[in-house]
């Protein structure tokens, strides 16, 4: 058995977690979480860490050349490089509205890449 310390980043409280793992590195228990989301976060961090990804996408014919985007759900950290490749290769045509889906179900993660601001057309 061993203990790993981490900070829960699910909400701004930022609870200090002590996660106990067995000899094979499997999750056993967690202490320090103020709510059940902390246990889910700790389990995910041990098994398959996930993050919200933020970036930007090129806009064609817009008042701005880029629109900020983010995944609307967490995606596995191991897929961030491949996700960024897709986002970098993407172009959208203005106008873009906040909340528009730029890439649906990226890499079959169940997460959509959505615009986080509006970019009007330059016409
Ligand atoms: S354990 Fe709960 S209260 Fe603590 S940081 Fe995570 S989500 Fe927030």
Backbone and ligand atoms as CSV (ligand in chain L), in Angstrom:
chain,resi,resn,atom,element,x,y,z
A,1,UNK,N,N,0.850,-1.200,0.000
A,1,UNK,CA,C,0.000,0.000,0.000
A,1,UNK,C,C,0.883,1.246,0.000
A,2,UNK,N,N,0.380,2.294,-0.681
A,2,UNK,CA,C,1.067,3.584,-0.617
A,2,UNK,C,C,0.026,4.688,-0.698
A,3,UNK,N,N,0.432,5.877,-0.268
A,3,UNK,CA,C,-0.488,7.019,-0.275
A,3,UNK,C,C,0.020,8.088,-1.232
A,4,UNK,N,N,-0.898,8.626,-2.026
A,4,UNK,CA,C,-0.570,9.707,-2.954
A,4,UNK,C,C,-1.357,10.938,-2.534
A,5,UNK,N,N,-0.701,12.105,-2.523
A,5,UNK,CA,C,-1.411,13.340,-2.181
A,5,UNK,C,C,-1.714,14.103,-3.457
A,6,UNK,N,N,-2.913,14.638,-3.520
A,6,UNK,CA,C,-3.300,15.450,-4.677
A,6,UNK,C,C,-4.348,16.461,-4.233
A,7,UNK,N,N,-4.561,17.454,-5.070
A,7,UNK,CA,C,-5.583,18.467,-4.790
A,7,UNK,C,C,-6.750,18.250,-5.740
A,8,UNK,N,N,-7.937,18.183,-5.188
A,8,UNK,CA,C,-9.126,18.058,-6.033
A,8,UNK,C,C,-9.343,19.388,-6.763
A,9,UNK,N,N,-9.493,19.325,-8.085
A,9,UNK,CA,C,-9.662,20.563,-8.876
A,9,UNK,C,C,-11.085,20.680,-9.436
A,10,UNK,N,N,-11.994,19.900,-8.876
A,10,UNK,CA,C,-13.367,19.925,-9.394
A,10,UNK,C,C,-14.075,21.232,-9.038
A,11,UNK,N,N,-13.769,21.791,-7.867
A,11,UNK,CA,C,-14.392,23.076,-7.494
A,11,UNK,C,C,-13.344,23.945,-6.811
A,12,UNK,N,N,-13.649,25.239,-6.604
A,12,UNK,CA,C,-12.621,26.166,-6.085
A,12,UNK,C,C,-12.153,25.877,-4.659
A,13,UNK,N,N,-12.851,25.044,-3.910
A,13,UNK,CA,C,-12.407,24.749,-2.531
A,13,UNK,C,C,-11.033,24.087,-2.557
A,14,UNK,N,N,-10.806,23.197,-3.521
A,14,UNK,CA,C,-9.482,22.580,-3.670
A,14,UNK,C,C,-9.074,21.703,-2.509
A,15,UNK,N,N,-9.898,20.739,-2.152
A,15,UNK,CA,C,-9.594,19.851,-1.013
A,15,UNK,C,C,-8.277,19.104,-1.242
A,16,UNK,N,N,-7.507,18.975,-0.154
A,16,UNK,CA,C,-6.278,18.161,-0.186
A,16,UNK,C,C,-6.670,16.710,0.042
A,17,UNK,N,N,-6.375,15.878,-0.943
A,17,UNK,CA,C,-6.789,14.474,-0.883
A,17,UNK,C,C,-5.589,13.587,-0.576
A,18,UNK,N,N,-5.829,12.579,0.239
A,18,UNK,CA,C,-4.841,11.526,0.463
A,18,UNK,C,C,-5.450,10.243,-0.096
A,19,UNK,N,N,-4.839,9.740,-1.160
A,19,UNK,CA,C,-5.386,8.587,-1.865
A,19,UNK,C,C,-4.520,7.369,-1.562
A,20,UNK,N,N,-5.157,6.324,-1.091
A,20,UNK,CA,C,-4.437,5.080,-0.805
A,20,UNK,C,C,-4.570,4.143,-2.000
A,21,UNK,N,N,-3.416,3.633,-2.448
A,21,UNK,CA,C,-3.366,2.694,-3.574
A,21,UNK,C,C,-2.817,1.359,-3.069
A,22,UNK,N,N,-3.240,0.266,-3.702
A,22,UNK,CA,C,-2.655,-1.028,-3.335
A,22,UNK,C,C,-1.313,-1.206,-4.050
A,23,UNK,N,N,-0.694,-2.344,-3.871
A,23,UNK,CA,C,0.653,-2.557,-4.424
A,23,UNK,C,C,0.676,-2.544,-5.946
A,24,UNK,N,N,-0.490,-2.805,-6.570
A,24,UNK,CA,C,-0.565,-2.752,-8.047
A,24,UNK,C,C,-0.953,-1.356,-8.547
A,25,UNK,N,N,-1.131,-0.411,-7.645
A,25,UNK,CA,C,-1.481,0.950,-8.042
A,25,UNK,C,C,-2.969,1.168,-8.209
A,26,UNK,N,N,-3.782,0.231,-7.753
A,26,UNK,CA,C,-5.236,0.392,-7.844
A,26,UNK,C,C,-5.766,1.224,-6.682
A,27,UNK,N,N,-6.801,1.975,-6.980
A,27,UNK,CA,C,-7.441,2.817,-5.967
A,27,UNK,C,C,-8.013,1.953,-4.832
A,28,UNK,N,N,-7.738,2.372,-3.588
A,28,UNK,CA,C,-8.314,1.682,-2.418
A,28,UNK,C,C,-9.279,2.612,-1.691
A,29,UNK,N,N,-8.813,3.824,-1.341
A,29,UNK,CA,C,-9.677,4.747,-0.601
A,29,UNK,C,C,-9.137,6.166,-0.733
A,30,UNK,N,N,-9.950,7.110,-0.319
A,30,UNK,CA,C,-9.521,8.514,-0.323
A,30,UNK,C,C,-9.993,9.173,0.961
A,31,UNK,N,N,-9.175,10.089,1.473
A,31,UNK,CA,C,-9.553,10.907,2.628
A,31,UNK,C,C,-9.327,12.365,2.264
A,32,UNK,N,N,-10.070,13.246,2.929
A,32,UNK,CA,C,-9.873,14.680,2.746
A,32,UNK,C,C,-10.895,15.331,1.826
A,33,UNK,N,N,-11.681,14.528,1.130
A,33,UNK,CA,C,-12.691,15.098,0.225
A,33,UNK,C,C,-13.920,15.516,1.030
A,34,UNK,N,N,-14.441,16.693,0.689
A,34,UNK,CA,C,-15.636,17.186,1.391
A,34,UNK,C,C,-16.919,16.725,0.734
A,35,UNK,N,N,-16.822,16.128,-0.453
A,35,UNK,CA,C,-18.036,15.669,-1.128
A,35,UNK,C,C,-17.693,14.474,-2.014
A,36,UNK,N,N,-18.710,13.747,-2.502
A,36,UNK,CA,C,-18.451,12.537,-3.299
A,36,UNK,C,C,-17.707,12.804,-4.608
A,37,UNK,N,N,-17.793,14.047,-5.129
A,37,UNK,CA,C,-17.082,14.345,-6.383
A,37,UNK,C,C,-15.576,14.170,-6.201
A,38,UNK,N,N,-15.096,14.404,-4.987
A,38,UNK,CA,C,-13.668,14.254,-4.720
A,38,UNK,C,C,-13.222,12.806,-4.879
A,39,UNK,N,N,-14.055,11.882,-4.485
A,39,UNK,CA,C,-13.696,10.468,-4.648
A,39,UNK,C,C,-13.677,10.097,-6.136
A,40,UNK,N,N,-14.669,10.593,-6.884
A,40,UNK,CA,C,-14.699,10.312,-8.329
A,40,UNK,C,C,-13.440,10.885,-8.985
A,41,UNK,N,N,-13.091,12.138,-8.599
A,41,UNK,CA,C,-11.898,12.761,-9.159
A,41,UNK,C,C,-10.650,11.933,-8.840
A,42,UNK,N,N,-10.528,11.509,-7.568
A,42,UNK,CA,C,-9.341,10.743,-7.148
A,42,UNK,C,C,-9.253,9.426,-7.919
A,43,UNK,N,N,-10.369,8.736,-8.066
A,43,UNK,CA,C,-10.365,7.469,-8.823
A,43,UNK,C,C,-9.920,7.712,-10.269
A,44,UNK,N,N,-10.480,8.750,-10.890
A,44,UNK,CA,C,-10.119,9.074,-12.279
A,44,UNK,C,C,-8.633,9.411,-12.398
A,45,UNK,N,N,-8.119,10.178,-11.426
A,45,UNK,CA,C,-6.709,10.565,-11.487
A,45,UNK,C,C,-5.794,9.348,-11.445
A,46,UNK,N,N,-6.213,8.334,-10.715
A,46,UNK,CA,C,-5.395,7.131,-10.595
A,46,UNK,C,C,-5.524,6.266,-11.850
A,47,UNK,N,N,-6.753,6.120,-12.346
A,47,UNK,CA,C,-7.024,5.170,-13.434
A,47,UNK,C,C,-6.826,5.817,-14.808
A,48,UNK,N,N,-7.431,6.987,-15.029
A,48,UNK,CA,C,-7.404,7.621,-16.354
A,48,UNK,C,C,-7.706,9.112,-16.181
A,49,UNK,N,N,-6.677,9.924,-15.870
A,49,UNK,CA,C,-6.920,11.340,-15.579
A,49,UNK,C,C,-7.602,12.069,-16.734
A,50,UNK,N,N,-8.472,12.981,-16.389
A,50,UNK,CA,C,-9.241,13.717,-17.398
A,50,UNK,C,C,-9.153,15.216,-17.138
A,51,UNK,N,N,-9.288,15.987,-18.212
A,51,UNK,CA,C,-9.249,17.445,-18.104
A,51,UNK,C,C,-10.189,18.070,-19.131
A,52,UNK,N,N,-10.654,19.290,-18.810
A,52,UNK,CA,C,-11.275,20.155,-19.814
A,52,UNK,C,C,-10.128,20.754,-20.642
A,53,UNK,N,N,-10.280,20.763,-21.952
A,53,UNK,CA,C,-9.242,21.334,-22.819
A,53,UNK,C,C,-9.739,22.665,-23.379
A,54,UNK,N,N,-8.921,23.696,-23.288
A,54,UNK,CA,C,-9.255,24.984,-23.894
A,54,UNK,C,C,-8.246,25.286,-24.997
A,55,UNK,N,N,-8.701,25.918,-26.054
A,55,UNK,CA,C,-7.820,26.254,-27.168
A,55,UNK,C,C,-8.517,27.306,-28.025
A,56,UNK,N,N,-8.092,27.423,-29.290
A,56,UNK,CA,C,-8.759,28.334,-30.217
A,56,UNK,C,C,-8.737,27.722,-31.615
A,57,UNK,N,N,-9.695,28.183,-32.428
A,57,UNK,CA,C,-9.867,27.650,-33.783
A,57,UNK,C,C,-9.866,28.821,-34.759
A,58,UNK,N,N,-9.263,28.598,-35.934
A,58,UNK,CA,C,-9.220,29.650,-36.960
A,58,UNK,C,C,-10.626,29.969,-37.464
A,59,UNK,N,N,-10.863,31.264,-37.708
A,59,UNK,CA,C,-12.148,31.712,-38.239
A,59,UNK,C,C,-11.902,32.345,-39.608
A,60,UNK,N,N,-12.698,31.945,-40.588
A,60,UNK,CA,C,-12.608,32.505,-41.940
A,60,UNK,C,C,-13.705,33.553,-42.089
A,61,UNK,N,N,-13.314,34.753,-42.526
A,61,UNK,CA,C,-14.296,35.805,-42.793
A,61,UNK,C,C,-14.887,36.435,-41.551
A,62,UNK,N,N,-14.141,36.403,-40.451
A,62,UNK,CA,C,-14.666,36.970,-39.212
A,62,UNK,C,C,-13.989,38.270,-38.834
A,63,UNK,N,N,-14.585,38.993,-37.875
A,63,UNK,CA,C,-13.969,40.220,-37.370
A,63,UNK,C,C,-12.719,39.910,-36.559
A,64,UNK,N,N,-12.599,38.656,-36.121
A,64,UNK,CA,C,-11.396,38.201,-35.420
A,64,UNK,C,C,-10.903,36.930,-36.108
A,65,UNK,N,N,-9.574,36.696,-36.100
A,65,UNK,CA,C,-9.035,35.538,-36.826
A,65,UNK,C,C,-9.209,34.217,-36.095
A,66,UNK,N,N,-9.501,34.284,-34.791
A,66,UNK,CA,C,-9.615,33.066,-33.988
A,66,UNK,C,C,-10.841,33.139,-33.105
A,67,UNK,N,N,-11.386,31.972,-32.751
A,67,UNK,CA,C,-12.436,31.908,-31.739
A,67,UNK,C,C,-11.964,30.954,-30.652
A,68,UNK,N,N,-12.160,31.361,-29.392
A,68,UNK,CA,C,-11.782,30.490,-28.283
A,68,UNK,C,C,-12.780,29.346,-28.173
A,69,UNK,N,N,-12.254,28.178,-27.820
A,69,UNK,CA,C,-13.090,26.976,-27.717
A,69,UNK,C,C,-12.692,26.191,-26.469
A,70,UNK,N,N,-13.578,25.285,-26.068
A,70,UNK,CA,C,-13.233,24.343,-24.993
A,70,UNK,C,C,-14.053,23.079,-25.168
A,71,UNK,N,N,-13.598,22.015,-24.549
A,71,UNK,CA,C,-14.410,20.796,-24.537
A,71,UNK,C,C,-15.506,20.993,-23.495
A,72,UNK,N,N,-16.721,20.539,-23.816
A,72,UNK,CA,C,-17.813,20.762,-22.872
A,72,UNK,C,C,-17.876,19.697,-21.778
A,73,UNK,N,N,-17.002,18.692,-21.887
A,73,UNK,CA,C,-16.841,17.690,-20.825
A,73,UNK,C,C,-15.353,17.385,-20.739
A,74,UNK,N,N,-14.957,16.772,-19.652
A,74,UNK,CA,C,-13.556,16.381,-19.544
A,74,UNK,C,C,-13.239,15.297,-20.565
A,75,UNK,N,N,-11.981,15.308,-21.007
A,75,UNK,CA,C,-11.496,14.258,-21.908
A,75,UNK,C,C,-10.246,13.643,-21.273
A,76,UNK,N,N,-9.926,12.397,-21.612
A,76,UNK,CA,C,-8.729,11.774,-21.029
A,76,UNK,C,C,-7.463,12.557,-21.394
A,77,UNK,N,N,-6.581,12.752,-20.430
A,77,UNK,CA,C,-5.324,13.473,-20.690
A,77,UNK,C,C,-4.520,12.802,-21.792
A,78,UNK,N,N,-4.617,11.469,-21.890
A,78,UNK,CA,C,-3.828,10.743,-22.899
A,78,UNK,C,C,-4.272,11.105,-24.326
A,79,UNK,N,N,-5.455,11.736,-24.484
A,79,UNK,CA,C,-5.948,12.107,-25.812
A,79,UNK,C,C,-5.749,13.590,-26.134
A,80,UNK,N,N,-5.118,14.337,-25.236
A,80,UNK,CA,C,-5.015,15.784,-25.433
A,80,UNK,C,C,-4.197,16.118,-26.683
A,81,UNK,N,N,-3.100,15.418,-26.928
A,81,UNK,CA,C,-2.276,15.718,-28.106
A,81,UNK,C,C,-3.087,15.501,-29.393
A,82,UNK,N,N,-3.789,14.380,-29.495
A,82,UNK,CA,C,-4.582,14.084,-30.694
A,82,UNK,C,C,-5.741,15.079,-30.825
A,83,UNK,N,N,-6.323,15.448,-29.703
A,83,UNK,CA,C,-7.417,16.423,-29.730
A,83,UNK,C,C,-6.909,17.767,-30.238
A,84,UNK,N,N,-5.727,18.184,-29.768
A,84,UNK,CA,C,-5.147,19.453,-30.227
A,84,UNK,C,C,-4.850,19.424,-31.723
A,85,UNK,N,N,-4.419,18.278,-32.239
A,85,UNK,CA,C,-4.143,18.184,-33.685
A,85,UNK,C,C,-5.418,18.445,-34.482
A,86,UNK,N,N,-6.516,17.872,-34.026
A,86,UNK,CA,C,-7.794,18.073,-34.723
A,86,UNK,C,C,-8.206,19.545,-34.631
A,87,UNK,N,N,-8.102,20.122,-33.441
A,87,UNK,CA,C,-8.520,21.513,-33.239
A,87,UNK,C,C,-7.664,22.458,-34.093
A,88,UNK,N,N,-6.349,22.198,-34.142
A,88,UNK,CA,C,-5.451,23.064,-34.920
A,88,UNK,C,C,-5.768,23.013,-36.415
A,89,UNK,N,N,-6.242,21.864,-36.888
A,89,UNK,CA,C,-6.500,21.716,-38.326
A,89,UNK,C,C,-7.881,22.246,-38.727
A,90,UNK,N,N,-8.684,22.617,-37.740
A,90,UNK,CA,C,-10.070,23.021,-37.989
A,90,UNK,C,C,-10.158,24.499,-38.370
A,91,UNK,N,N,-11.066,24.811,-39.330
A,91,UNK,CA,C,-11.395,26.208,-39.645
A,91,UNK,C,C,-12.905,26.326,-39.632
A,92,UNK,N,N,-13.413,27.416,-39.112
A,92,UNK,CA,C,-14.863,27.631,-39.143
A,92,UNK,C,C,-15.149,28.944,-39.868
A,93,UNK,N,N,-16.330,29.005,-40.464
A,93,UNK,CA,C,-16.723,30.196,-41.190
A,93,UNK,C,C,-17.543,31.101,-40.273
A,94,UNK,N,N,-17.217,32.387,-40.276
A,94,UNK,CA,C,-17.986,33.353,-39.491
A,94,UNK,C,C,-19.380,33.502,-40.108
A,95,UNK,N,N,-20.403,33.832,-39.319
A,95,UNK,CA,C,-20.327,34.131,-37.893
A,95,UNK,C,C,-20.315,32.858,-37.037
A,96,UNK,N,N,-19.688,32.984,-35.866
A,96,UNK,CA,C,-19.673,31.904,-34.878
A,96,UNK,C,C,-20.342,32.431,-33.619
A,97,UNK,N,N,-21.273,31.649,-33.075
A,97,UNK,CA,C,-21.950,32.075,-31.845
A,97,UNK,C,C,-21.420,31.287,-30.667
A,98,UNK,N,N,-21.390,31.944,-29.508
A,98,UNK,CA,C,-20.986,31.257,-28.293
A,98,UNK,C,C,-21.872,30.017,-28.120
A,99,UNK,N,N,-21.248,28.900,-27.840
A,99,UNK,CA,C,-21.986,27.646,-27.658
A,99,UNK,C,C,-22.078,26.805,-28.918
A,100,UNK,N,N,-21.720,27.377,-30.086
A,100,UNK,CA,C,-21.734,26.579,-31.322
A,100,UNK,C,C,-20.807,25.372,-31.171
A,101,UNK,N,N,-21.269,24.229,-31.674
A,101,UNK,CA,C,-20.427,23.028,-31.636
A,101,UNK,C,C,-19.467,23.093,-32.825
A,102,UNK,N,N,-18.185,23.090,-32.528
A,102,UNK,CA,C,-17.144,23.176,-33.562
A,102,UNK,C,C,-16.725,21.768,-33.995
A,103,UNK,N,N,-16.567,20.868,-33.038
A,103,UNK,CA,C,-16.279,19.455,-33.332
A,103,UNK,C,C,-17.158,18.613,-32.415
A,104,UNK,N,N,-17.996,17.780,-33.023
A,104,UNK,CA,C,-18.907,16.953,-32.229
A,104,UNK,C,C,-18.218,15.657,-31.812
A,105,UNK,N,N,-18.423,15.254,-30.566
A,105,UNK,CA,C,-17.948,13.966,-30.041
A,105,UNK,C,C,-16.493,13.701,-30.438
A,106,UNK,N,N,-15.634,14.622,-30.050
A,106,UNK,CA,C,-14.240,14.530,-30.510
A,106,UNK,C,C,-13.589,13.233,-30.023
A,107,UNK,N,N,-13.000,12.510,-30.952
A,107,UNK,CA,C,-12.324,11.237,-30.702
A,107,UNK,C,C,-13.195,10.264,-29.901
A,108,UNK,N,N,-14.501,10.334,-30.147
A,108,UNK,CA,C,-15.463,9.441,-29.471
A,108,UNK,C,C,-15.381,9.523,-27.950
A,109,UNK,N,N,-15.082,10.722,-27.433
A,109,UNK,CA,C,-14.993,10.897,-25.986
A,109,UNK,C,C,-16.349,11.245,-25.372
A,110,UNK,N,N,-17.327,11.562,-26.228
A,110,UNK,CA,C,-18.609,12.040,-25.717
A,110,UNK,C,C,-18.585,13.526,-25.429
A,111,UNK,N,N,-17.464,14.180,-25.705
A,111,UNK,CA,C,-17.313,15.610,-25.457
A,111,UNK,C,C,-17.324,16.375,-26.787
A,112,UNK,N,N,-18.024,17.505,-26.807
A,112,UNK,CA,C,-18.018,18.381,-27.976
A,112,UNK,C,C,-17.043,19.537,-27.736
A,113,UNK,N,N,-16.390,19.973,-28.814
A,113,UNK,CA,C,-15.597,21.206,-28.731
A,113,UNK,C,C,-16.551,22.345,-29.095
A,114,UNK,N,N,-16.725,23.301,-28.182
A,114,UNK,CA,C,-17.704,24.367,-28.392
A,114,UNK,C,C,-17.027,25.738,-28.331
A,115,UNK,N,N,-17.611,26.696,-29.049
A,115,UNK,CA,C,-17.105,28.073,-29.026
A,115,UNK,C,C,-17.436,28.711,-27.685
A,116,UNK,N,N,-16.483,29.464,-27.132
A,116,UNK,CA,C,-16.719,30.127,-25.849
A,116,UNK,C,C,-16.864,31.639,-26.010
A,117,UNK,N,N,-16.942,32.084,-27.268
A,117,UNK,CA,C,-17.269,33.486,-27.516
A,117,UNK,C,C,-17.892,33.592,-28.904
A,118,UNK,N,N,-18.413,34.760,-29.196
A,118,UNK,CA,C,-19.027,35.017,-30.483
A,118,UNK,C,C,-18.049,35.792,-31.377
A,119,UNK,N,N,-17.972,35.383,-32.639
A,119,UNK,CA,C,-17.174,36.146,-33.621
A,119,UNK,C,C,-18.108,36.481,-34.783
A,120,UNK,N,N,-18.312,37.789,-34.984
A,120,UNK,CA,C,-19.198,38.223,-36.061
A,120,UNK,C,C,-18.487,38.161,-37.396
A,121,UNK,N,N,-19.303,38.154,-38.443
A,121,UNK,CA,C,-18.765,38.177,-39.803
A,121,UNK,C,C,-18.151,39.558,-40.069
A,122,UNK,N,N,-17.132,39.611,-40.939
A,122,UNK,CA,C,-16.496,40.914,-41.223
A,122,UNK,C,C,-17.224,41.696,-42.305
A,123,UNK,N,N,-18.363,41.200,-42.769
A,123,UNK,CA,C,-19.117,41.909,-43.825
A,123,UNK,C,C,-19.925,43.044,-43.245
L,1,LIG,S1,S,-13.908,17.175,-2.872
L,1,LIG,FE1,FE,-15.814,18.240,-3.356
L,1,LIG,S2,S,-15.678,20.105,-2.129
L,1,LIG,FE2,FE,-13.598,19.296,-2.231
L,1,LIG,S3,S,-12.659,20.318,-4.035
L,1,LIG,FE3,FE,-13.518,18.381,-4.732
L,1,LIG,S4,S,-15.547,18.912,-5.511
L,1,LIG,FE4,FE,-14.865,20.595,-4.186
